[in-house]
């Protein structure tokens, strides 16, 4: 089964690098990165229902 990761930060100024390194350590096949506020309710990068049909979530 493929594994995906969802690294997310709240602003464009923040870095995803530590999260990406950790996901690489766990052998994640694909990442869906996001730099958006947590207040945003709709997150097109993370459609959990669709993604969980084909991936295993590493959070």
Sine and cosine of phi, psi and omega as CSV:
sin_phi,cos_phi,sin_psi,cos_psi,sin_omega,cos_omega
0.00,0.00,0.66,-0.75,0.04,-1.00
-0.96,0.27,0.52,-0.86,0.04,-1.00
-0.90,-0.44,0.68,-0.73,0.08,-1.00
-0.82,-0.57,0.39,-0.92,0.03,-1.00
-0.81,-0.58,0.41,-0.91,-0.04,-1.00
-0.78,-0.63,0.97,0.23,0.08,-1.00
-0.96,0.27,0.72,-0.70,-0.05,-1.00
-0.59,-0.80,0.66,-0.75,0.16,-0.99
-0.78,-0.62,0.27,-0.96,-0.12,-0.99
-1.00,0.04,-0.35,0.94,-0.03,-1.00
-0.70,-0.71,0.33,-0.95,0.03,-1.00
-0.91,0.42,-0.42,0.91,-0.03,-1.00
-0.98,0.22,-0.30,0.95,-0.03,-1.00
-0.99,0.11,0.42,-0.91,-0.05,-1.00
-0.97,-0.23,0.60,-0.80,0.07,-1.00
-1.00,-0.07,-0.02,1.00,-0.21,-0.98
-0.85,0.52,-0.68,0.73,0.01,-1.00
-0.90,0.43,-0.64,0.76,0.02,-1.00
-0.92,0.39,-0.66,0.75,0.02,-1.00
-0.90,0.43,-0.64,0.77,0.05,-1.00
-0.88,0.48,-0.70,0.72,-0.01,-1.00
-0.90,0.43,-0.67,0.74,0.01,-1.00
-0.91,0.41,-0.62,0.79,0.06,-1.00
-0.89,0.46,-0.64,0.77,0.04,-1.00
-0.86,0.52,-0.59,0.81,-0.01,-1.00
-1.00,0.06,0.07,1.00,0.08,-1.00
0.96,0.27,0.56,0.83,0.01,-1.00
-0.92,0.39,0.70,-0.71,-0.04,-1.00
-0.99,0.14,-0.57,0.82,-0.07,-1.00
-0.51,-0.86,0.59,-0.81,0.07,-1.00
-0.89,-0.46,0.51,-0.86,0.10,-0.99
-0.86,-0.51,1.00,-0.10,-0.13,-0.99
-1.00,0.08,0.54,-0.84,0.01,-1.00
-0.55,-0.84,0.69,-0.73,0.11,-0.99
-0.82,-0.57,0.99,0.12,-0.07,-1.00
-0.62,-0.79,0.42,-0.91,0.08,-1.00
-0.91,0.42,0.57,-0.82,0.06,-1.00
-0.92,0.39,-0.24,0.97,0.02,-1.00
-0.96,0.27,-0.36,0.93,-0.01,-1.00
-0.94,0.34,0.84,-0.54,-0.07,-1.00
-0.99,0.10,-0.54,0.84,-0.03,-1.00
-0.99,-0.11,0.84,-0.54,-0.02,-1.00
-0.82,-0.58,0.99,-0.10,-0.05,-1.00
-0.89,0.45,-0.44,0.90,0.01,-1.00
-0.94,0.33,-0.33,0.94,-0.08,-1.00
-0.77,-0.64,0.99,0.14,0.11,-0.99
-0.99,-0.12,1.00,0.10,-0.15,-0.99
-0.80,0.60,-0.72,0.69,-0.07,-1.00
-0.85,0.52,-0.66,0.75,0.00,-1.00
-0.96,0.30,-0.71,0.71,-0.08,-1.00
-0.93,0.36,-0.59,0.81,-0.04,-1.00
-0.93,0.36,-0.19,0.98,0.08,-1.00
-0.95,0.32,-0.39,0.92,-0.06,-1.00
-0.79,-0.62,-0.20,0.98,-0.07,-1.00
-0.82,-0.57,0.30,-0.95,0.17,-0.99
-0.97,-0.26,0.79,-0.62,-0.05,-1.00
-0.99,0.15,0.80,-0.60,0.13,-0.99
-0.93,-0.37,0.94,-0.35,-0.10,-1.00
-0.86,-0.50,0.00,0.00,0.00,0.00
